[in-house]
Amino acid sequence: MSNRMQDPVSLPPSSGYEGLHSLKVALAAARLYHGPLYPTASPCLFTGIPYLARVSRIISAIIMIIRLVLFLSLVVILFSGCGDASALKGYRYHTTKYRLEEAVMKVIRNNPSVVQDTATENTWGPSNTAYSKDGRHDIAILVRTPQAVTSYVLTYLGNETNWKTQSDAEIFISQLRDKDGNSIRQGENENGQFSGKTAKDGISLFETVFIAQLDRELHLPHQND
């Protein structure tokens, strides 16, 4: 038996392979724990975008979000004082719009305390498009009592298409003006005008003089909206 050390070259091929494999495993473990063993560019983890480009895009996105928040805040501020589209008060009947319209005109003709306010209706047109002058959508009336004259604009809910198909119809107060010239319009409730004295007195008078007779004319009770 020879005392010479065995030449490494004479090792079986499998021994070298196992050593190389162990070295690769160690290097892979080191990369997982410590990161790359040599400097590399810093790519975006998901998109592959370089680090500086990724930061730039994040900053741009933040600026866009801030601008959107400021814009929405401005919209809220601008419109918070504009009220909404609600009417002072609405009266709904289980009947067609055409039958309701016919009953309204009968009340105006037969009630001595109510007259059609043609002077107001004559102001509707190119310079005042808030109301329709055709008589099918809006009508202006005056309610006269010994104490005062109160002006109303009444509007039928819906449009021609709705009126042909719906079995319920509604008329609502879209504007009123009392004897002192105090006026309230549809949607102008930002300061609680609909619950103020002008609105309460005007609605009470309208229901006593006009709606009570309209109920009798239709032989139907109304529902409030």
C-alpha positions in Angstrom: 0.0 0.0 0.0 1.5 3.3 -1.0 2.0 6.1 1.5 1.7 8.9 -1.1 -1.3 11.2 -0.7 -3.9 10.5 -3.3 -3.8 13.0 -6.1 -7.0 15.2 -6.1 -7.2 14.8 -9.8 -7.7 11.1 -9.3 -10.8 11.6 -7.2 -13.9 10.1 -8.6 -15.9 12.5 -10.8 -18.8 12.4 -8.4 -16.8 14.0 -5.6 -16.0 17.1 -7.6 -19.7 17.4 -8.7 -20.9 17.2 -5.1 -18.5 20.0 -4.0 -19.5 22.3 -6.9 -23.1 21.6 -6.1 -22.6 22.5 -2.4 -20.9 25.7 -3.4 -23.8 26.7 -5.7 -26.3 26.0 -2.9 -24.3 28.1 -0.5 -24.1 31.0 -2.9 -27.8 30.9 -3.6 -28.6 30.9 0.1 -26.3 33.9 0.6 -28.1 35.8 -2.1 -31.5 35.1 -0.6 -30.3 36.2 2.8 -28.1 39.1 2.0 -29.2 40.1 -1.5 -26.9 40.1 -4.6 -23.2 39.6 -3.9 -22.3 42.3 -6.3 -23.8 45.8 -7.1 -26.7 45.7 -9.6 -29.2 48.2 -10.8 -32.3 48.5 -8.6 -35.3 47.4 -10.7 -38.9 47.8 -9.6 -39.9 44.5 -8.1 -43.1 44.0 -10.2 -42.7 46.2 -13.3 -39.0 46.2 -13.9 -38.9 50.0 -14.0 -35.7 51.5 -12.6 -35.8 52.8 -9.1 -35.7 56.6 -9.9 -38.5 56.2 -12.5 -40.6 54.3 -10.0 -40.2 57.1 -7.5 -41.1 59.7 -10.1 -44.3 57.8 -11.0 -45.2 57.5 -7.3 -44.8 61.2 -6.8 -46.8 62.0 -9.9 -49.6 59.7 -8.7 -49.6 61.5 -5.3 -49.8 64.9 -6.9 -52.7 63.7 -9.1 -54.6 62.4 -6.0 -54.1 65.7 -4.2 -55.4 67.7 -7.2 -58.4 65.4 -7.4 -59.2 65.9 -3.7 -58.8 69.6 -4.0 -61.1 69.7 -7.0 -63.8 67.6 -5.3 -63.6 69.8 -2.2 -64.1 72.9 -4.4 -67.1 71.4 -6.0 -68.7 70.6 -2.6 -68.0 74.1 -1.4 -69.5 75.7 -4.6 -72.7 73.6 -4.5 -73.2 73.3 -0.8 -75.1 76.6 -0.8 -77.2 75.9 -3.9 -79.8 73.9 -2.2 -81.3 70.9 -4.0 -84.1 70.2 -6.4 -86.8 69.6 -3.7 -90.1 71.4 -3.9 -91.7 73.3 -1.0 -94.4 70.6 -0.9 -95.9 68.1 -3.3 -99.4 66.6 -3.5 -99.8 63.2 -5.1 -103.0 61.6 -6.3 -103.8 58.2 -7.6 -105.0 59.4 -10.9 -103.6 60.4 -14.3 -101.9 63.7 -14.9 -104.5 64.8 -17.4 -107.4 64.2 -14.9 -105.4 66.1 -12.3 -104.8 69.0 -14.6 -108.5 69.2 -15.5 -109.4 69.2 -11.8 -106.8 72.0 -11.1 -108.4 74.2 -13.8 -111.9 73.6 -12.4 -110.7 74.7 -8.9 -109.3 77.9 -10.4 -112.5 78.6 -12.3 -114.9 77.8 -9.5 -113.0 79.1 -6.4 -113.5 82.9 -6.0 -110.3 83.1 -3.9 -108.1 81.7 -6.6 -107.3 83.3 -10.0 -104.8 82.4 -12.6 -101.8 84.7 -12.5 -101.4 85.5 -16.2 -99.2 88.5 -15.5 -96.5 86.2 -14.0 -97.0 83.6 -16.8 -96.4 86.3 -19.4 -92.9 86.8 -18.0 -92.0 83.2 -18.8 -90.2 82.8 -22.0 -86.7 83.5 -23.5 -85.7 85.6 -20.6 -87.2 83.3 -17.9 -86.9 79.7 -18.9 -87.4 78.3 -15.3 -91.0 77.6 -16.2 -92.9 76.5 -19.2 -95.5 78.8 -20.8 -97.4 76.0 -22.5 -99.7 75.5 -19.5 -99.1 71.8 -19.3 -96.1 71.9 -17.0 -96.5 75.0 -14.9 -99.3 77.3 -13.8 -99.2 80.5 -11.7 -102.0 81.4 -9.4 -103.0 84.1 -6.9 -104.8 83.2 -3.6 -106.7 86.1 -2.3 -107.9 86.6 1.2 -109.1 89.6 3.1 -105.7 89.9 4.7 -103.4 89.4 1.7 -102.6 88.1 -1.7 -100.2 85.2 -2.0 -98.6 84.2 -5.3 -97.8 80.6 -6.2 -96.2 78.7 -9.1 -97.4 75.1 -9.4 -95.6 72.5 -11.3 -96.7 69.0 -12.5 -94.2 66.3 -11.7 -92.7 64.5 -14.7 -93.0 65.0 -18.5 -95.1 64.0 -21.4 -93.7 60.5 -21.5 -94.3 59.9 -17.8 -97.8 61.3 -18.0 -98.9 58.8 -20.7 -97.9 55.7 -18.6 -98.1 56.5 -14.9 -101.2 55.9 -12.8 -100.2 58.5 -10.2 -99.8 62.2 -10.7 -98.4 65.0 -8.6 -98.5 68.8 -8.4 -96.1 70.7 -6.2 -95.4 74.2 -5.1 -92.2 75.3 -6.9 -92.5 79.0 -5.9 -94.4 81.2 -3.5 -94.3 84.9 -2.7 -96.2 86.4 0.3 -97.8 89.8 0.7 -94.5 91.3 1.9 -92.6 90.2 -1.2 -90.8 87.4 0.5 -90.2 84.7 -2.1 -89.1 81.0 -1.9 -88.3 78.9 -4.9 -87.8 75.2 -5.5 -84.4 74.1 -4.2 -83.7 77.3 -2.2 -83.6 75.6 1.1 -79.9 76.1 2.0 -80.8 78.2 5.1 -83.9 76.2 6.1 -86.4 78.5 4.2 -88.8 75.6 3.7 -89.4 75.5 7.5 -89.6 79.2 8.0 -92.7 81.4 8.6 -93.1 82.4 5.0 -93.2 78.8 3.8 -95.4 77.6 6.6 -97.9 80.3 6.2 -98.0 80.0 2.5 -98.4 76.2 2.5 -101.1 76.4 5.1 -103.1 78.9 3.1 -102.6 76.9 -0.1 -103.8 73.7 1.5 -106.9 75.3 3.1 -108.0 77.2 0.0 -106.8 75.1 -2.9 -105.9 71.6 -2.0 -109.0 70.9 0.1 -111.2 71.8 -2.9 -108.9 69.8 -5.3 -109.4 66.7 -3.1 -113.2 67.2 -3.3 -113.0 67.7 -7.1 -111.1 64.5 -7.6 -112.9 62.6 -4.9 -109.5 61.4 -3.8 -107.3 62.1 -0.8 -103.9 63.5 -1.6 -100.6 62.1 -0.3 -97.8 64.5 0.7 -94.3 64.2 -0.8 
